Amino acid sequence: MSKLKTLRGVIAYPITPFDAEEKVDIGLFKKLTGRLVTSGSHAIAPLGSTGVLPYLNDQEKEAVVEATVEVVAGRVPIVVGVSNLTTERTVYHARFAEKAGAAAVMIIPMSYWKLTDDEIFAHYRKVAEAISVPIMAYNNPATGGIDMSPALLKRLLEIPNVTMIKESTGDVQRMHYLRRALGEEVAFFNGSNPLALAAFSAGAVGWCTAAPNLIPELNLALYNAIQANDLTNARAIFYRQQELLEFITSKGLPRTVAAGLEILGMEAGGLRNPLAPLAAVEIARLEGLLAEVAPFAAQH
């Protein structure tokens, strides 16, 4: 539990690359994940939306977790996504992540039928009772299909090792409400790239993002400016990357990050069906956005 206090800053999401046969390319995954660590990310979060968690089978998820632990080698904390439709499988993956060496796990309630607040609470409680590492409750209705209200998030924090909230609705007013309602003791994290600056202003202690795959210098510069209470500089740094952040989010994280890595001259692997690569016109736009931010990234 001691690592909880150190979990803050820029939490980077690696992509899960696939080979020509659509098998997970663990060697390439290690290379890409190692780069996130050496470029300065404060923590690594495999098996999130960027890592196409729902498209992987159990063995692939376990291989990704073990590869992350191996390549990170204790340099920064690891927050593993363990979400699953059933509580039983979520418990299974949470236990595996803890045993492998994760500092924390992240859970988004996934549902075919709309879950009640009581069902969601029981889901988190049963997972929490099965592990000892902290849990980050992840709210992202766009991907999970469930919008956890601030009242429910506050209730989840009654569970002893649910200690962090990741808010990805894109509603900055909700972030202000969470800070006001939950107080300074609760660590809440922003998961919406376009709201990076606003979320820090609202009191977020960290930013969970795939952007460090492409522009780590600018992401870290924004966080450092916030830490230095230099809002003028933070605003300028954010505006330089804002359009790219919006593009990454709007076009789909796995395909956009993969395309961006290729543009930057790095192997990124393929996608797993039904995901398809960016269209040529989108790749051209991404090339332009990366070219625009390159001079500013070099300054940092």
Number of C-alpha atoms within 10 A of each C-alpha: 11 9 13 17 8 11 22 18 20 27 29 28 28 30 28 32 25 18 15 11 10 13 14 22 19 19 10 17 23 21 13 21 23 18 18 24 20 11 14 17 22 22 25 27 27 30 25 24 21 22 22 19 20 15 14 17 9 13 9 17 25 17 12 23 25 17 19 25 21 14 17 20 14 12 13 19 24 28 29 30 27 24 24 19 14 12 19 13 15 22 22 16 23 28 20 19 26 20 11 16 20 24 23 28 27 23 24 27 27 21 14 9 8 12 14 11 16 9 12 20 19 15 18 23 18 15 23 21 12 12 20 16 25 23 28 24 24 25 24 22 16 10 13 17 17 20 19 21 13 17 12 14 22 16 13 22 20 12 17 13 22 25 21 25 25 25 29 23 18 17 13 19 11 17 26 17 13 24 17 12 13 17 12 13 9 18 21 29 29 31 25 22 23 22 21 26 22 18 27 21 16 20 19 27 21 23 28 25 25 30 26 24 21 21 21 21 19 23 26 21 18 26 22 16 17 18 14 11 12 12 15 10 16 20 15 13 22 21 15 17 24 18 13 23 23 14 18 22 18 11 13 15 21 28 20 24 25 25 25 23 16 15 18 13 9 12 15 24 20 23 23 20 9 6 13 11 17 18 11 9 9 15 17 12 14 21 16 13 18 18 13 14 17 16 10 15 18 10 9 12
